[in-house]
Amino acid sequence: MHGALLIRGGTVVNADRQEKADVLCVDGVIAAVGADAAALAPAGTEVIDASGQLVMPGGIDPHTHMQLPFMGTVTADDFYTGTAAALAGGTTSIIDFVIPDPQEPLLDAYRKWRGWAEKSAADYSFHVAVTWWSEQVHADMGILVREEGINSFKHFMAYKNAIMCDDETLVNSFKRALELGAMPTVHAENGELVYLLQQEVARMGITGPEGHPLARPPMVEAEAANRSIAIAGVLGVPIYVVHVSCMEAAQAIAAARARGQRVYGEVLAGHLVIDESVYRDPDFAKAAAHVMSPPFRAKGHQEALWQGLQSGQLHTTATDHCTFCAAQKAMGKDNFAKIPNGTGGVEERLAVIWDAGVNTGRLTPSEFVAITSANTAKLFNIYPRKGLVGVGADADLVVWDPKASHTLSVKTQHSKGDYNIFEGRTVQGMPSHTISQGVVAYAQGDLRAVQGKGRYIKRPAFGPNFDAVQRRAATLQPTPVLR
């Protein structure tokens, strides 16, 4: 039994509206929202006073890499420490990635990651990467969708000689995803160009982290975004572009949407507030700590990403939380191409986006809820179970104090990473309480994460979006000329 919890006196904020209302949680589910919630509370109900605060759906981070094995090392945060850090920041669910090695059966990789994730403190789900193609991959995708609750497949267009997808694999996998009612997602960077530019930059004598953005300019991302969107358009399948970092890729998505194509874009908290000057820091460790792909961009791109979120052309926010420590980053001290890619942020995302978005008038509180939880829940088919403060939804909530402020720092973070890309940034607006499955998991600085408490969340294959796509294809079906 989870018991009962009443959140009194707060303002409930959903993606479509906000209203003063009490929220009653019973046995891990929201039982009542409104004036009558208190009257329905059973004896012995725990009460949180939320007066002057907002009650929002817990954040859903659709892009994390906990316990990621890479180049013979593993990220600092495992599924327990990573989800615990998430809870401290108001995020109650993550969608992580199963990344099979080339030629590794998808189901083998999936089982391995499921095993690692059993220690999660918060609910979790997975996207599965397609890193190679065969009849077995085709069959495994069917089993994953129908039996394991996977409804999204990731495609890396970068990382040549490792997990990069060629166009043939993209076409085969996208077509299969459409048949199954699963969403293809892409990491959009032209891997051939990155590989070439990495060598050219090194030939210029640039071997430090400042070479990283030079080898991955915006057009490299825009080309891959355009190509994947074109392939999806020809096949008639929706597509989700992860970590859009530059104006040109955002424009590619907006242009496709203007043509009526179902294209969705994700933005990382880091890309919204950090620019590429970090790579020129004289301290190697600091510069290397920011190496992730796509890289942080020149000033100007950040504003374009905010405009994409405001206009509804970009839909979700994530972190790509992937914590390599200084000793691991130092593997690339003589060659930036060997620096493991990744930064943290699962704990800071909500506060950074609230402060830079809501406090500046770029976003309303409801728009904030849309881009931090509701849109992700809808796109990956777990709405209204997640992403909504409503009767019957999971009691995954964040009580948000818009007046509280704190300074983000590696010294106070809960993530095991040894660097914080938001170091020294003072934000106003932070969780006072995080509720996961109807239980308080974080309260006023006291983190009460429980190892193994998180559940694997199955995500059913899509209905209406994919039905419409298939109906459209049938409507436009060409016919032969009878001669």
Phi, psi and omega in degrees: 000136178272340186080192184237149182220130179244127176254110189256144165079007182266176173255118180281127179244118172248175182294337184253347182190166170226147184204148174291125181195146172274154180231124178252127177247131178227127178052042173083002182232150177285120186262332181202144174226121179137190185295333184272358185301318182296320182295332183273353184292129178290164178301143177082010180292134175287139183240134172247128177274113183252021182297137183078003182239170180251147176244115186234162173299142175303148180296148172240120179260109187277008185209092176226158174228085176276144173053038184281122175281135184204128175047042176080007178227173182227143181301154185295322181271125170268187184292334176284305185294326180292316180285331175296315177300320179301313181300322179297335181259006178093006178261126188249354177213146173233154167242113183261189186232131167269120182239098180292147171291159175306133181074358177280131178302138182303319183292325178297314180296318180300315181295322179298312181293322178300321178297315180298325188279354184298340180273004181304142177268342181233165181297148184214160177212179182223143159265146177248128181278140172258110187249356178200174182225137173196176176298327179293319178299316178304314181291316180299322178302320179297316180295318181298318181288312188283326187249334189250001176071034174261126178232024177210142180233132185264142178230120177270118177269358177246188180068059177301148181066017177222264187248016184289137175270133169274174183298326180298316178295318178303312183298311181299316183289317178301317182296318179293319179301319179298314179302322187272348185075041179239151183270121171283139176236150182228141163268108190265097168210136180286105186296326178295315180294319179301314182299315179296313184293326177301319180289321181293318180296319179298322179296336177283358181086012179262106183246350183276180182303335179296344177283338185300307179292334180292330180275352183225060182293164184307322184295333177295322177286317182298320181299313182292323177298312179299317182294314181293323178295321179295316179298315179298322180295318179295320181278345180074035179245141173298156180216145182238121181261119183279162178027065174291123188242350187225159180306316185296321179289322177298321179294323179298320179292314181299320181294318180294320179294324178295334176276001179091010179278145178274093180234137183233146183233144180245142178235143177269144178307318181300316181294340180282337189230352185244142179242174192288355178300338181300333183285347180260012176299133181295340178275114183305315185300319180292313181297316182293329180299337181267001182286111174210163182236135356294157184286169170295146191250168176300152178305147184111319177293325181301315181297323179296324179291318176300318180296324177296319178293318180297320186276353181081010177275339171244145199240327188228160174235144184217192177230335188059035185305117187203094194262103170259138182271171186306318181297324178287317178300331183291350175302338181253027186294336178255357184202107184303334182291346180259003176286123179300133183280130173157147174221167179269194176141355185299332182275330188266343190310307186298315183294319181296316183288324176298311185294313184277344184253301183284316183294340181261358181083006177290326184230148169275163175304322179293322177294325176300314178298320180302311187276348179256344179210306191298315182296320178297316180299321180290313183296327182252019165064041173236016176267141004265017176299320176240157174083013181214136169266095184204157182300132178096343179283158174301142179277065174252104190224156170233128173268118192251124179261104186288347182265336183292143176227155174206165181255123183288136182199150175299334183290333184247355182288161178261341176299150181276358177299156183256015179212145177238117183292346177259015184314128174083356179280123177267126182242144174250127186110115181201162179290137166268326179218143170240130181245124179238124182055036176080004181242139179291119182254346178207131180216113173048048177093350180262108181272124183241039181295141181243121181300132177084000182284334182293148180249149171284125182259116176284139179243115184292155174300158188281148174259264195305317180303314184283327175300318181296318179301315183289324177295321179297317180298319180294320180299323185263010183304121179287158180235149177290155175276128178275116181246000000 
